Amino acid sequence: MSKNETYYEHQPVLLEESVEYLITDPGGIYIDATLGGGGHSLALLSQLNNDAQLIGLDQDDEALAAANSRIGNDPRFSTIKGNFGYLSRLLPPELHGRLSGVLLDLGVSTHQISEAERGFTFQKEGPLDMRMGNLRGITAYQVVNEYSYEDLRDVIYHYGEERLSREIAREIISRRPIETTIGLRDAVEAVVYGKHQIKSVARVFQGIRIEVNRELDMLREVLDQSLALLQTGGRIVAISYHSLEDRIVKKFFKSGNHEGKIEKDFYGNPLTPIEEISGGIIRPTEDEIKQNPAARSAKMRVAEKIELPEA
Ligand SMILES: C[S@@+](CC[C@H](N)C(=O)[O-])C[C@H]1O[C@@H](n2cnc3c(N)ncnc32)[C@H](O)[C@@H]1O
């Protein structure tokens, strides 16, 4: 199987629901900010008309190559390589304020996880890398082998949401240098016992991956910038896979900022430039989870940009 084909193994999550919520104008301009293997983009294109424009963005060269070869030559579709945290700078200025929708299907793709040499998986031996793109950024090796005890503990506690962060950080430090994913897994398994062992390993890997890719900072950035780039009535569809991401999305959709503070005018009317229209979280059906277990933790929220009354 070619590299591109392994990308197509990624089954798009909440596909019908996300496409239905995202498209408000079949001739509009849309951004798939997490293109991956192009599963969502392909479905979007099938619902858009000839006037539409869809830009797929990913920071991973392999994802871009796979999506381009899967979607082929479609005049409505183009791609940009980059981190969605810099979305406004990556998009041509003439599109600013004209977008009908931005799709965020966060996290890593099945393909990225299945490639041992990318270092995302604890199931196979690989180098401690975990970078999704930006090959100049820090790697998991640096977090594991060079962070101070306090910083490592905090990454594991805050981003991994792992209670035994102190014990695990101490164990990792006592085993330095740790060279591979299996070495990191062994360190976690030396301090966590019983049936929760594998969950703790997954949480430590998640925490380090979030740190390496600055995932939460980038999510806050892309939410801010998407809101600014949308036209009134345009939508953001965000699919997240862990509670830290969902908390950020929820707060932003409620208030339009990251403090969750609802600004009010002189008369006390809320001045919120965004409204959550999904009525909270939308989850995959039991059937979808049965067919695609990777969908089980997915949470989708949808918000619309609203026009504020004239001052
Ligand atoms: C879950 S996959 C998307 C799968 C895609 N929706 C599909 O159906 O094939 C997430 C993708 O987003 C990309 N990604 C994650 N964070 C990113 C960021 N900050 N900037 C750009 N791309 C990012 C990853 O490289 C990965 O390819």
PDBQT file of the ligand as one rigid body, heavy atoms in Angstrom, charges set to zero:
ROOT
HETATM    1  C1  LIG A 401      -7.930  14.277  12.228  1.00  0.00    +0.000 C 
HETATM    2  S1  LIG A 401      -6.914  14.706  10.874  1.00  0.00    +0.000 S 
HETATM    3  C2  LIG A 401      -8.036  15.315   9.678  1.00  0.00    +0.000 C 
HETATM    4  C3  LIG A 401      -8.627  14.258   8.820  1.00  0.00    +0.000 C 
HETATM    5  C4  LIG A 401      -9.502  14.782   7.705  1.00  0.00    +0.000 C 
HETATM    6  N1  LIG A 401     -10.631  15.541   8.191  1.00  0.00    +0.000 N 
HETATM    7  C5  LIG A 401      -9.990  13.630   6.827  1.00  0.00    +0.000 C 
HETATM    8  O1  LIG A 401     -11.182  13.373   6.852  1.00  0.00    +0.000 OA
HETATM    9  O2  LIG A 401      -9.199  12.993   6.151  1.00  0.00    +0.000 OA
HETATM   10  C6  LIG A 401      -6.171  16.163  11.403  1.00  0.00    +0.000 C 
HETATM   11  C7  LIG A 401      -5.206  16.788  10.410  1.00  0.00    +0.000 C 
HETATM   12  O3  LIG A 401      -4.981  18.118  10.844  1.00  0.00    +0.000 OA
HETATM   13  C8  LIG A 401      -3.630  18.429  10.737  1.00  0.00    +0.000 C 
HETATM   14  N2  LIG A 401      -3.341  19.433  11.753  1.00  0.00    +0.000 N 
HETATM   15  C9  LIG A 401      -3.428  19.297  13.088  1.00  0.00    +0.000 A 
HETATM   16  N3  LIG A 401      -3.070  20.440  13.696  1.00  0.00    +0.000 NA
HETATM   17  C10 LIG A 401      -2.773  21.321  12.703  1.00  0.00    +0.000 A 
HETATM   18  C11 LIG A 401      -2.342  22.687  12.698  1.00  0.00    +0.000 A 
HETATM   19  N4  LIG A 401      -2.118  23.350  13.820  1.00  0.00    +0.000 N 
HETATM   20  N5  LIG A 401      -2.159  23.275  11.497  1.00  0.00    +0.000 NA
HETATM   21  C12 LIG A 401      -2.362  22.600  10.330  1.00  0.00    +0.000 A 
HETATM   22  N6  LIG A 401      -2.745  21.306  10.289  1.00  0.00    +0.000 NA
HETATM   23  C13 LIG A 401      -2.950  20.677  11.460  1.00  0.00    +0.000 A 
HETATM   24  C14 LIG A 401      -2.888  17.131  10.954  1.00  0.00    +0.000 C 
HETATM   25  O4  LIG A 401      -1.627  17.177  10.301  1.00  0.00    +0.000 OA
HETATM   26  C15 LIG A 401      -3.848  16.110  10.341  1.00  0.00    +0.000 C 
HETATM   27  O5  LIG A 401      -3.511  15.831   9.011  1.00  0.00    +0.000 OA
ENDROOT
TORSDOF 0
